[in-house]
Amino acid sequence: MSHHLMRPNRRGFVGLVGSTAAVLGCGCGRALAQQPAEQGDPIPGADKSTKSRMLGMGADLLQNDSPIGAINMYLNGFHFYADDMGRQIEAHHYCTHVNEDFFQCVIYDGNKANSRLIGIEYIVSERIFKTLPEEEKPLWHSHRHETTSGELVMPGIPEAIEHTAIASLVSTYGKTWHTWQIDQNSALPIGIPQLMMGFTADGQLKPEALQSRDRELGITTADVKKARMDLAQSAPVPDPAADGWKDGQSHQLVLNEMPLKNKR
């Protein structure tokens, strides 16, 4: 896939001019901090100070060679908690294509500047997945249904490019942890990380969630699915060791108190 076509240059001259104008020119540098939450309860905390805003601008200028700068793919899809398919979350993935067999993604609850960072996902090729220990495989979910059904989309790029990019993900597997249970406490990331899974068949994702996503992005999942019929016809059957919830039992983290080792 073409990385150059996946994202605009967010750290270039235009972005710098826009940031500077926002802080110094129009006196509205506090606008971002004062924006209401995109969804859910507002995050508690004071507005950013002038000092904090200026430090951020300096870091953007001087520290732009970072992992964040390597993000070049935006994917929109859905996850559910590994032990509760009724808890379904729309997930906005911002991913780096590290090499041909591995992606790493940060996940937000939206696609705006004030969206909440709610998790991470690692994506591996089928080749890599097959090398994983057997006890590890149930923690990963297959992407066959997500990609071929149209649930997983890449907003804002030409259809032909999206089709090619999605084709490269059909036989991959993801391991996803949500660090913010946004559906239960949207104000703060309360609790411990939770293992998430992906849907494997029609009828599992709540229709209203899909309809809401489609309205927001201006797409029609049914049309996307139709355009991906060729992918569905050629996609391999997922490894049965993945999608560990299928037998009615699932893995999930719980918090235990443990004795401290090597205390100093």
C-alpha positions in Angstrom: 0.0 0.0 0.0 1.1 3.6 -0.5 2.1 5.2 2.8 2.2 8.6 1.2 -1.5 8.4 0.3 -2.6 7.4 3.8 -2.2 10.7 5.7 -1.6 14.4 5.2 1.6 16.0 6.5 0.4 17.1 9.9 3.7 18.5 11.1 4.7 20.6 8.1 4.8 24.3 7.5 1.0 24.7 7.2 0.4 23.0 10.6 3.0 25.2 12.2 1.5 28.4 10.9 -1.9 27.3 12.0 -0.8 26.5 15.5 1.1 29.7 15.9 -1.8 31.8 14.6 -4.2 30.0 17.0 -2.1 30.9 20.0 -0.7 34.3 19.1 -2.8 35.8 16.4 -6.5 35.3 17.3 -6.2 34.9 21.1 -8.1 31.6 20.9 -5.2 29.3 21.9 -7.4 27.9 24.7 -10.0 26.7 22.2 -8.8 23.1 22.1 -8.6 22.7 25.8 -12.1 24.2 26.2 -13.8 22.0 23.6 -16.4 19.8 25.1 -15.7 16.1 25.1 -16.5 14.5 21.7 -18.7 12.0 23.6 -19.3 11.0 27.2 -18.4 13.0 30.3 -15.8 15.7 30.2 -12.3 14.9 31.4 -11.6 16.7 34.7 -8.8 19.2 34.7 -7.9 22.9 34.2 -7.5 24.4 30.7 -4.0 24.4 29.3 -1.8 27.3 30.4 0.0 29.5 28.0 3.2 27.9 29.1 1.9 24.4 28.4 0.7 25.4 24.9 4.1 27.0 24.0 6.0 24.0 25.3 3.8 21.8 23.1 4.6 24.0 20.1 8.3 23.8 20.8 8.2 20.1 21.1 6.3 19.8 17.8 9.1 21.8 16.1 12.1 20.1 17.7 10.9 16.6 18.4 9.1 15.6 15.3 11.1 12.5 14.5 9.0 10.3 16.7 6.9 7.1 16.6 3.8 9.3 16.3 5.2 10.8 13.1 5.4 7.3 11.6 1.6 6.8 11.9 0.3 6.5 8.3 -3.0 4.6 8.4 -6.4 5.4 9.9 -8.8 2.5 10.3 -12.3 2.6 11.7 -13.9 -0.5 13.1 -15.4 -2.1 16.2 -14.3 -4.2 19.2 -16.1 -6.0 21.9 -14.9 -7.0 25.4 -13.5 -10.6 25.2 -15.8 -11.7 28.0 -18.9 -9.7 27.0 -20.1 -9.4 23.4 -22.8 -6.9 24.5 -20.2 -4.3 25.4 -19.3 -3.0 21.9 -17.0 -0.1 21.2 -16.3 1.9 18.0 -12.5 2.1 17.6 -10.5 4.6 15.7 -7.1 3.0 14.9 -4.1 5.1 13.9 -1.5 2.6 12.8 2.2 2.3 11.7 3.1 -0.3 9.1 6.3 -1.4 10.7 7.1 -4.1 8.2 5.2 -6.4 5.8 4.1 -8.7 8.7 3.5 -6.3 11.6 1.4 -3.2 12.3 1.1 -1.3 15.6 -1.9 0.9 16.4 -3.0 3.4 18.9 -6.8 3.5 19.4 -9.0 6.5 20.1 -12.7 6.9 20.8 -13.0 9.4 17.9 -11.1 11.0 15.1 -10.9 14.6 16.5 -8.1 16.4 18.2 -9.7 16.0 21.6 -10.5 12.3 21.2 -9.6 10.0 24.1 -6.7 7.5 23.8 -8.4 4.2 24.8 -6.2 1.3 23.7 -3.6 -0.3 21.5 -3.7 -3.1 18.9 -0.9 -5.2 17.4 -1.5 -6.8 14.0 0.5 -9.7 12.6 0.4 -11.5 9.3 -1.0 -15.1 9.1 2.6 -16.3 8.7 3.6 -14.7 12.0 0.4 -15.8 13.8 1.1 -19.5 13.0 4.4 -19.2 14.8 2.8 -18.1 18.1 2.6 -20.5 21.1 -0.7 -22.3 21.2 -1.6 -20.7 24.5 -1.1 -17.3 23.0 -3.3 -17.7 19.9 -6.7 -17.4 21.7 -5.8 -13.8 22.8 -5.8 -12.7 19.1 -8.8 -12.1 16.8 -9.1 -12.8 13.1 -9.8 -10.0 10.7 -11.5 -11.9 7.9 -15.0 -10.9 8.8 -14.1 -7.3 9.7 -12.5 -6.7 6.4 -14.8 -8.5 4.0 -18.0 -7.3 5.7 -17.2 -3.6 5.5 -17.1 -3.2 9.2 -13.4 -2.1 8.9 -13.0 1.0 6.7 -10.3 3.5 5.9 -12.1 6.9 5.7 -11.0 9.7 3.5 -9.0 7.8 0.8 -9.9 6.7 -2.7 -11.9 3.5 -2.9 -9.2 1.7 -5.0 -6.5 2.5 -2.6 -8.7 1.5 0.4 -9.5 -1.8 -1.3 -5.8 -2.6 -1.8 -5.0 -1.7 1.8 -7.9 -3.7 3.2 -6.9 -6.7 1.1 -3.5 -6.8 2.9 -5.4 -7.1 6.2 -7.8 -9.9 5.4 -5.7 -12.7 6.7 -4.1 -10.8 9.6 -4.7 -11.2 13.3 -5.0 -8.5 16.0 -4.3 -8.5 19.7 -6.1 -5.6 21.3 -6.1 -4.1 24.8 -8.4 -1.2 25.8 -6.9 0.8 28.6 -10.0 2.9 29.1 -13.4 1.3 29.6 -15.0 4.2 27.8 -18.5 2.7 27.9 -18.5 2.6 31.8 -16.5 5.6 32.8 -15.9 8.2 30.1 -14.4 10.8 32.4 -11.3 8.9 33.4 -9.5 5.6 32.6 -10.7 3.7 35.6 -9.8 0.1 36.1 -7.3 -2.2 34.4 -6.7 -3.0 30.7 -9.2 -5.3 29.1 -8.7 -7.8 26.3 -10.9 -7.0 23.2 -12.1 -9.1 20.3 -13.4 -8.6 16.8 -16.6 -9.8 15.2 -16.6 -12.9 13.1 -20.1 -13.0 11.6 -23.1 -10.8 10.5 -25.6 -10.1 13.3 -23.0 -9.8 16.1 -22.5 -6.1 15.8 -25.4 -4.0 17.0 -27.1 -2.4 13.9 -27.4 0.9 15.6 -23.7 1.1 16.2 -23.0 0.5 12.5 -25.7 3.0 11.4 -24.2 5.6 13.7 -20.7 5.1 12.4 -22.0 5.2 8.8 -23.8 8.5 9.4 -20.7 10.0 11.0 -18.3 9.0 8.2 -20.8 9.4 5.3 -20.5 5.8 4.1 -22.8 2.8 3.6 -21.4 -0.4 5.0 -23.6 -2.5 2.7 -22.1 -0.8 -0.3 -18.6 -1.3 1.0 -19.3 -5.0 1.6 -20.6 -5.4 -1.9 -17.4 -3.8 -3.3 -15.3 -6.3 -1.3 -17.0 -9.5 -2.6 -13.8 -10.5 -4.3 -12.0 -10.4 -1.0 -14.6 -12.6 0.6 -14.3 -15.1 -2.1 -10.6 -15.4 -1.8 -10.0 -14.9 1.9 -8.6 -17.9 3.8 -10.5 -19.5 6.7 -9.2 -18.1 10.0 -7.0 -20.2 12.2 -9.4 -22.0 14.6 -7.0 -21.2 17.5 -7.8 -17.5 17.2 -10.9 -15.8 18.5 -10.7 -17.5 21.8 -14.2 -16.6 22.9 -15.9 -18.9 20.3 -16.2 -21.9 22.7 -18.1 -19.8 25.2 -15.1 -19.3 27.5 -12.7 -16.3 27.2 -9.6 -14.8 28.7 -9.8 -11.5 30.6 -7.6 -9.6 33.0 -8.4 -9.4 36.7 -6.6 -7.4 39.4 -4.8 -9.4 42.1 -2.7 -8.3 45.0 0.8 -9.7 44.8 3.8 -9.7 47.1 6.5 -7.3 46.0 9.7 -8.9 44.8 13.2 -7.3 45.0 12.0 -4.4 47.1 14.7 -1.7 47.6 
